[in-house]
């Protein structure tokens, strides 16, 4: 939402009190609060962007992955360690890919004090050399701990490190996909812009508090921004996010609620992967609940060429990257445990207007890099020189906190037809009762010819299986759509798929 100067001043008063909707916690009522961060972001936007420096005097920028892992934080030096609070913060050393130091301040009683970097906070293993002079060094980010799994263990559940990236987990989960504070020009031929959080304020929680507030200052060539994160770990872990941007320039291609993940292969396509595992992915699908209430599910792909899909909408109710396959046998990987990776769900608070959920799928040969991005892109460019505010809830979970369609897609598979002349697609649904009247299959394709449509009960799974064949002819891109219908009303999610030659 865009704001005039008068509306912004009114908003500063409201946001300073910490009203993010729902069960958001409140910032400190006096001293430093979100209003102060808004003011700092606005002032910064009036100055020319300055590229942040790096701390490379000791060669930390050139560390390998193993060398960087040989630097370990002493947990007893963490913020609020041993104070009987439900939260504790560890700090990350600069180096490897995380070369840009960030300023971190601890806030208590409304007063902010910088957290100073000292080598004594870290244990330096045999693969690295400890710095003798900390001048110019700073933290590259931080992790947050809480008794999320058991009452007597402070397990980490959230990390802020690198550009505007952050990630979290719910109870019993392992890290997987990441979120971003902002995406700018993603997949643009001229190159993507990566905003970064340059400063954080960690608000000391009260004894017994189950929520933690983190304030952040974002900066990039295109915009500055003030962010407020109200984080509630648990099952699920929820983060209420308020942001206000102060654009330096017009931004026609900006992404909010951005999520980054990895998809290498799965049952719908694993050509060229000679791998003992059945599937390799942090997320397997894009899920959307449109403003009109339609439930949409789009399986992810690892394409041979860059793919960008835009799902037009107005006032979306939610979207996210989800991991639905939750059995170890579906992956067979003892190290990565993909079945324990979280889903992430974006729930807009307020009307986000017209725009599109954008899905970017990037070709990948290994699982080491994220190749999937999803975000909301407003229809109109974000104008320069005018504040732009947005609020949403980000939930890290196993299943998104929305009412599901009666029938939900649980598996998508594909391959050659039995005569090896067409493509065969098999889509499994759950949520239908065997004794219910059989639904009608509504399947269509933008190009090519659909045939041999079949639908039947799936006794082993207790679900419903739909299969069809697609004659692709000489086409190179075909959009597929499938939904189960009864009495002219949908009784399933809308399954979408983009076919391209392998």
NUDOLUM-553126 format. One record per atom (N, C-alpha, C): x, y, z. Coordinates in steps of 0.1 Angstrom, whole numbers, plus 5000, padded with zeros to 4 digits. Layout:
residues N
XYZ/...
end
This chain:
residues 502
500849885000/500050005000/500950125000/500550224992/501250354992/500750455002/501550535007/501150635018/501550775015/500750865018/501151005018/501951035030/502551155031/503351185042/502451185055/501251245054/500351255065/499951115070/499551025060/499250885064/500350815070/501650845065/502750775071/502950815086/502850945089/502950985102/501950915112/500750905107/499750835115/500150685116/500650625106/501050485106/502250465116/503150565116/504250555126/503750535140/502650605143/502150595157/501550465159/500850405149/500250275151/501250165152/502250165142/503250065141/504150065153/504450185158/505350195170/504750115182/503450105182/502850025193/502849875190/503249835178/503449695174/502149625170/501249695164/499949625159/500249565146/500449425145/500649355133/499449265130/498349275137/497249185134/497349055142/496248985143/496348855149/496848855163/497848765166/498448755179/499748815180/500048915172/501448975172/501749035185/502949025189/503349085202/503749235200/503849305211/504049445210/505549485212/506049585205/507349635207/507449715220/508649755224/508849825236/508049955235/507249985246/506350105245/507150235246/508350235251/509050355252/510450335246/511150445243/512550435238/512450385224/513450295220/513550245206/512350155203/511650185192/510650095187/510550105172/509550045166/509450035152/509450175145/508850275152/508750405147/510150465144/511150435154/512450485152/513150415140/512850285138/513450225126/512950275113/511650305113/510950365102/511650505098/511950585108/512550705106/513950695101/514750595106/516050565101/516050525086/515050435083/514950385069/514650505060/513750595064/513350705056/514550795053/515350825064/516550915062/517550845053/517750715055/518750645047/518350655032/517050655029/516550655015/516950785008/517150885016/517451015010/518951025006/519750935010/521150935006/521450834995/522450854988/522850764977/523250624983/522950524976/523250384981/524750374982/525250314993/526650284994/526850134996/527650074987/527849934988/528549895001/528049795008/528649755021/530049695019/530849715029/532149665029/532249515034/533349455033/533549325039/534749325047/534849225056/535949215066/536849095061/537849135052/538649035046/540149045050/540449115060/541849135064/542549005068/541748905072/542348775077/541948665067/541548705055/541248605045/539948525047/539048575056/537848505059/536948495047/537048595038/536248585026/536548465017/537748415018/538148305010/538048165016/537348165028/537248035035/536447935027/536847805027/535947705022/534847665031/533947585026/532847545035/533347475047/534247385046/534747315058/535547405067/536247505062/536947595071/535947685078/534947725072/533947815079/533247735090/532947605087/532347525097/533247495109/534547525107/535447505118/535547615128/534647715126/534547825135/533147815142/533247795155/532047765163/531847865174/530547905175/530248005185/530147945199/530648005209/530547965223/529147995228/528347895230/526947925234/526748005247/527747985256/527648055268/527848205267/528348255255/528548395252/527348455244/526248375243/525148415235/524348525243/523548605235/522748705241/521648645249/521448685262/520548645272/520848495277/522048445274/522348315279/522348315294/521848205300/521848195314/520948295322/520048355315/519148455322/517748405324/517548275321/516248215324/515148265315/515448315303/514448355293/514148235284/513148245276/512748145266/513548165253/514348265252/515148285240/516548315243/517448265233/518848295234/519348315220/520348395218/520748435204/522248405203/522648325193/524048305189/524348395177/525648425175/526048505164/526948435155/526848475142/527648405132/528948485128/529948415126/531248475122/531148515107/531848625103/531948655089/532848555082/532548535069/533448445061/532648355051/533448285043/532848195033/531948285024/530648245022/529748325014/529148445022/529348445035/528748555043/529748655047/530048745037/531148835039/530748975044/529549005043/529049145047/528649145062/529449225070/529049235084/527749315086/526949275096/525749345099/525849405113/525249515116/525249575129/524149515137/524449465149/523449405158/523349475171/522149515175/521949585187/521049515196/521249505209/520449445219/519649565225/518249545226/517449645232/516749605245/516949675255/516349645268/515849775274/514649775279/514049895284/514050015275/513949985262/513850085252/515250145248/516350095254/517650145251/518450035243/519050085232/519749995223/521250005226/521949885227/523349885229/523949785218/524949835211/525649745201/526249625207/526049505200/526749385205/528049385198/529149385205/530449395200/531049265196/531649255184/532349135180/533649115188/533848995193/535148965199/535548825195/536848795192/537248665189/536948565200/536948605212/536648515223/535248455223/534448505215/533048445213/533048315206/534248295199/534248175189/535448085193/535247955189/536247855189/536747845175/538047865173/538647845160/539347715159/538847625150/539447495148/540747495141/541347385139/542647375132/542647415118/541547425111/541547465097/541547615095/541447695106/541347845104/542347905115/542648035112/543448105122/542648215128/542648225141/541948325148/542448465146/541648565145/542148705143/542748755156/543748835154/544448895166/543949035169/543249095159/542749225161/541349225155/540349245163/538949235158/538449365151/539249465150/538849595144/538449565130/537249615126/536649605113/535949475111/535949385121/535149265119/533849285126/532849205121/531549215127/530749085124/529649065129/528848945127/528248945114/528048825108/527348805095/525948775097/525448755109/524048725112/523948655125/522748595128/522548535141/521548425139/521548335150/520548235151/519848245164/518548205165/517748215177/517448075182/517548055195/517247935202/516047945211/515347845213/514247835222/513947695226/513147665236/512847525240/511647475231/511947475218/510847445208/510547295208/511547205211/511247065210/511046995224/511847035233/511746985247/511947105257/511347105268/511347215278/512747245283/513647155283/514947175289/516147195279/515847205266/516847215256/516547335247/517547425246/517447545237/517947505223/516947465215/517247425201/517147555192/517947555182/517847665172/516647645164/515947755160/514747745152/514647855142/515547955142/515548065132/516948115130/517148155117/518448205113/518248325104/518948435107/519048555098/520448565093/520748535081/522148545076/522148555061/522848645056/523048665041/521948745034/522348855029/521448945022/520248975030/519048945025/517748955033/517148825036/517948715036/517548575038/517348545053/516248475055/516048415069/515248285067/515348205077/514648075076/514348025090/513347935091/512947885104/512447745103/512147685114/511547555114/510447545125/509547455124/508547425134/509147305143/508447275153/508847165162/509047035154/510246975156/510546845150/511046855136/511246975131/511646985117/513147015115/513547005103/514947045099/514847155089/515947235089/515947345079/515847305065/515147375057/514947355043/514947485035/513747525030/513647645022/513947765031/514147875024/514348005031/513348115026/513248215034/512448335030/513348455028/512848555021/513648675019/512748795023/513448895028/512849025031/512249085019/512849075007/512449134995/513149074983/512449064972/513049014959/512849124949/513949154942/513949264932/514549214919/513849224908/514249184895/514749034894/514048954901/514348804901/514148754887/515148674882/515248614869/515248724858/515548844861/515648954851/516948934842/516848944829/518048934821/519149024824/518849144830/519849234834/520449204847/519949104854/520549064867/519649104878/519649014889/518849034901/519549124911/518749204918/519249284928/518949224942/519949214950/519749144963/519849244974/518749294979/518749374991/519349305003/519849385013/520449315024/519949385037/519849305048/519549365061/520949415066/521049545068/522349595073/522349615088/521249615095/521149635109/519949565115/520249505127/519149435134/519049495149/517849495154/517649525168/516949405174/517549345184/516949235191/516349275204/515049265205/514249325216/514249215227/514749255239/514749155250/513349115254/513048985254/511748945258/511548945273/510348955278/510048945292/510148805297/510448775309/510448635314/509148565311/509248445306/508048375303/507448405289/507948505282/507448545269/507648425259/506648405251/506748295240/506948355227/507148485226/507348555213/508648645214/509248665202/510448745202/510248845190/510648975193/510549075183/511949115178/512049115165/513349155158/512949265148/513749375149/513549485140/514749485131/514549535118/515649525109/515549645099/516749685095/516849795085/517349735072/516649745061/517049695048/517549805039/518449765030/519049865021/519449795008/519349874997/519649824984/519749944975/520249924963/520350044954/518950104951/517850014951/516550064947/515750114959/515950064971/515050104982/515750074995/515150145005/515450105019/514150055025/514249995037/513049945043/513149925058/512049935065/512049905079/511149775081/511649685089/510949555091/510749525105/509649465108/509349415122/508949275121/509649185128/509349045128/508949005143/507748955144/507248905157/507148745155/508148675162/508348535159/507848455171/507048355168/506448265178/506748115174/507848065181/508247925177/507247825183/507147715176/506247605181/505847515170/504647465171/504147375160/502747425156/502747515146/503847565138/504547675144/505547725136/506247855140/505647965131/505248075137/504548175130/505448305131/505448385120/506148515120/505248615114/504948715123/504148825117/505148935113/505048975100/505949065094/505349195089/505849305094/505449435090/506549495082/506349555071/507449625064/506949755058/507849845057/507549975050/508850005042/508650015029/509750045019/509750195017/510950255014/511150385010/511950384997/511250364986/512050344973/512850464969/514050434964/514850544958/514550564944/514050454937/513750454923/512450374921/511750394910/510650314907/511050164906/510150074911/510449934911/509349854904/509449824891/508449754884/508349604887/509449544891/509549404893/510049374907/509149384917/509449364931/508649244936/509249164945/508549044950/508449054965/507149034970/506949034985/506648884989/506948855002/506748725007/507548624999/508748654995/509548574987/510148454994/510048334987/510548204993/511448144983/512548094988/513548024979/513747884984/513747784974/513847644978/514647574967/514647444969/515347354960/514547234955/514447214942/513847094936/514747044926/515246914928/516146854918/515346754910/514746654916/513846564909/512846494918/511846444912/510846374919/510146274910/509046204914/508446104906/507846154892/507646284891/507046334878/508146364868/509446354872/510446374862/511846354869/512546254865/513946234870/514946194859/514646234847/515446194836/516846254838/517846164836/519246204838/519846194852/519046154861/519546144875/519645994879/520845954880/521145814884/521445824899/520445814907/520545834921/519745734929/520345684940/519645584948/518345634955/518245764956/517045824962/515845834953/514645824959/513445834950/513145984947/513546074955/513246214952/514246304960/514546414954/515446514961/514846654960/514246704970/513746834970/513446884984/513547014986/513147084999/511647114998/511147134986/509747164984/509347094972/508047054971/507646984959/506547044951/505947154957/504847214950/504547354955/503947434946/503447564949/501947554952/501547604963/500147594967/499547744968/498347764963/497747894963/496347884967/495847984975/494448004977/494148144971/493448144960/493248274953/492248364961/492148484956/491148574962/489748524961/489448454950/488148394948/487948264956/488948214963/488848094971/489147964963/489647974951/490147854944/491347804950/491447664952/492647604957/493447554945/494647594944/495547564933/496747494938/497147384930/498447314934/499247294921/500447344921/501347324909/502647254913/502747124909/504047054912/505247134906/506347134914/507547194909/508247114899/509147174891/509947114881/511347164881/512247084876/513647124874/513747124858/513547244852/513447244838/514747254831/514747224818/516047234811/516347374807/515347464808/515547614806/514847684816/515247804819/514547894829/513047904826/512247884836/510847904835/510248004845/509448094840/508748194849/507348184846/506548154857/505048144856/504448244865/503348314860/502648414868/501248374869/500748364881/499348324884/498548454888/497848514879/497248644881/496148624892/496048724900/495048724911/494748864916/493748874925/493448994932/493048954946/493749024956/493448994970/493748844973/494948794971/495148654974/494948624989/494448504991/494248465005/495548395011/496448345002/497648285007/498348204996/499648184998/500448104989/501648054996/502247954991/503447904997/504147784989/505347754993/506047634988/505847524998/505447404994/505047305004/505747175001/505947105012/506546965011/505446875016/504746805007/503646715011/504046575013/505146525007/505546395008/506246375021/505746305031/506246305045/506746175050/506946075041/507445945045/508945935042/509745875051/511145855048/511345765036/510445665034/510545575022/510445655009/509845775009/509745844997/511045914992/512045915001/513345974998/514445885000/514445805011/515545715015/516845785017/516845905023/518145975026/518245995041/519145925047/519445935061/520046065065/520746135056/521446255060/520546375059/519946395048/519146515045/517746515052/517146395053/515846385058/514846485052/514646475039/513746565032/512346565038/511946445043/510546435048/510346525060/511446585066/511246675078/511446815074/511546845062/511746985057/510347065059/510347185063/509147265065/508547305052/507247325052/506547405042/506447555048/506347645039/506247785043/505047855036/504147915044/502947965039/502848115042/502548195031/502348345032/500848375033/500448445044/499048485045/499048635045/498548705035/498448845035/497548895046/497849005052/497049075062/496649205056/495349215053/494849335045/494749295031/494349385023/494049365008/495349395001/495949294994/497149314986/496849364972/495549374968/495149424955/495449334944/495749384932/495949304920/497449274918/497649164913/499049124910/499148974906/500248914909/500348774905/501348704915/501048574918/501948484924/502948434913/504148464915/505148434905/506048314909/506148224900/507048104903/508148104893/509348094898/510648094890/511247954892/511447884881/512147754882/513347754873/514547734880/515847754874/516447614872/517047584860/517747454858/518847434869/518947314874/519947284884/520447134881/521747124884/522346984882/522646924895/522647004906/522946944919/521947004929/521946944941/521046994952/521647104961/522847154957/523547244966/523047384965/522347424955/521847554953/520347564952/519747664957/518247684955/518047724940/516947664935/516647684921/515147714919/514447734930/513047764930/512747894938/512047984932/511648114939/510148134937/509448174947/508048214946/507748344954/506948434949/506648554955/505448624949/504948724956/503848804951/504348934945/503948954932/504349074925/503149164922/503049284928/501949374925/501849414910/500649434905/500449474891/501149604888/501049704897/501549834894/502949844900/503849914893/505149934898/505150014912/506149994920/506250064933/506950194929/506250314931/506850434927/507950484936/508850564931/509950624938/509450734948/510050744959/509850864968/508550854976/507850744976/506550734984/506650604992/506350605005/506450485014/505450385009/505750255010/504950145006/504950045017/503750015023/503749925035/502949795031/503349695038/502749565036/502849485049/501849405052/501849315064/501449175060/502049075066/501648935063/502248845074/501648725074/502048625084/502748515076/503948475080/504648365074/504648245084/504148135080/504048015089/504947905084/505847865092/506647745089/505947625095/505647525087/504747425091/504947295083/504147195087/504047075078/503047095068/501847145072/500747165063/500247305064/500047385054/499647525055/498347535063/498247645072/497047655080/495847715073/495347645063/494147685056/493247565055/491947595053/490947485050/491247425037/491547295036/491947235023/490747215015/490947185002/489847144993/489447004998/488246954995/487846824998/488846714993/489346734981/490346644976/491646714973/492746664979/494046734978/494946644970/495746714961/496746634954/497846584963/498146454963/499146404971/500346344963/500146324950/501246274942/501046304927/502046344920/502046364906/503146284899/502746204889/503846124883/503646134868/504746114860/504646124846/505646034839/505345994827/506245914819/505645884805/506345794798/505845764785/504545674786/503645684777/502545594777/502945454773/502045354774/502445214772/502945194758/502345264748/502845254734/503945344731/504445424741/505645504740/505445614730/504245654727/503945754717/503445884723/503045884736/502445994742/502946004757/502646114763/503046134777/501846084786/502146004796/501145954806/501346034819/500246094824/500246164837/499346084846/499746074859/499046004869/498946104881/497746144885/497646234897/496746164907/497346154920/496646094931/496046204940/494746184944/494146274954/493746194966/493646274977/493046214989/491846294993/491146255003/490046335008/488646305003/488546204994/487246164989/486846034995/485646014998/485145885004/484745794992/485045664995/484845564985/483345554981/482445574990/481045564988/480445684982/481145794981/480645914975/480345894960/479445964954/479345964939/480645994932/480945924922/482245954915/482246094908/483346164910/483346294904/483646284889/483446394882/483846404868/485246474867/486046424858/487346474856/487346584845/487646704849/487746814840/489246834837/489746794826/491146804822/491246874809/492246974808/492447044795/493847074793/494247114781/495547144777/495547264768/496547354769/496547474760/496947434746/497647324744/498047274731/498147114732/498347054721/498346904721/496946854722/496846714724/495646654725/495546564737/494546574746/494346494758/493446374754/493846254759/493046134757/493146034767/492345924766/492445814775/492445854790/491445944793/491245984807/490645874815/491145854826/490645744835/490645794850/489645754857/489545794871/488945674879/489645634890/489145524898/489645534912/489045454921/489445444934/490745374935/491645424944/492945364946/493045294960/492645164960/492545084973/493845094981/495045074975/496245074984/496445204992/496045324986/496245454992/495045494999/493845444996/492645495001/492245624995/492745654983/492445784977/491845764963/492045854954/491445864941/492545884931/492545804920/493645824910/493045864897/493645964891/493246014877/494545994868/494245944856/495345934847/494845984833/495746034825/495446074812/496646074803/496446074790/497646084781/497546214773/498746254770/498946384762/499746364750/499146384738/499846384726/500446524724/501746534725/502346664725/502646714711/502646624701/502946664687/504346724687/504346844681/505646914679/505747034689/504847034698/504847144708/506047144717/506347264722/507547274732/507047324745/505847364747/505347414760/503847394760/503347314770/501847294771/501547314786/500447394788/499947404802/498747314804/498847234814/497747134818/496947184830/495647154830/494847184841/493847074844/493747034856/492846924860/492146954873/490846924874/490146944886/488946844886/488646794898/487546704899/486246784903/485146744896/483946824897/482746734900/481846784908/480646704911/479546814912/478446794904/477346884904/477747024900/478647024890/479147154885/479947234895/480447174906/481247244916/482547164918/483647234919/484947164921/484947094935/485446974935/485546904948/487046874951/487946934943/489346904945/490147034943/491447034946/492347134942/492347144927/492747254921/493047264907/494547224905/494747114898/496147074895/496547144882/497747214883/498347274872/499647214869/500047204856/501347154853/501847214840/503047244839/503647294827/504547184821/504147134809/505047034802/505947104793/507247064793/508247094783/509046974780/509646964769/510546854766/511646844776/512146724780/513246714789/514446764784/
end
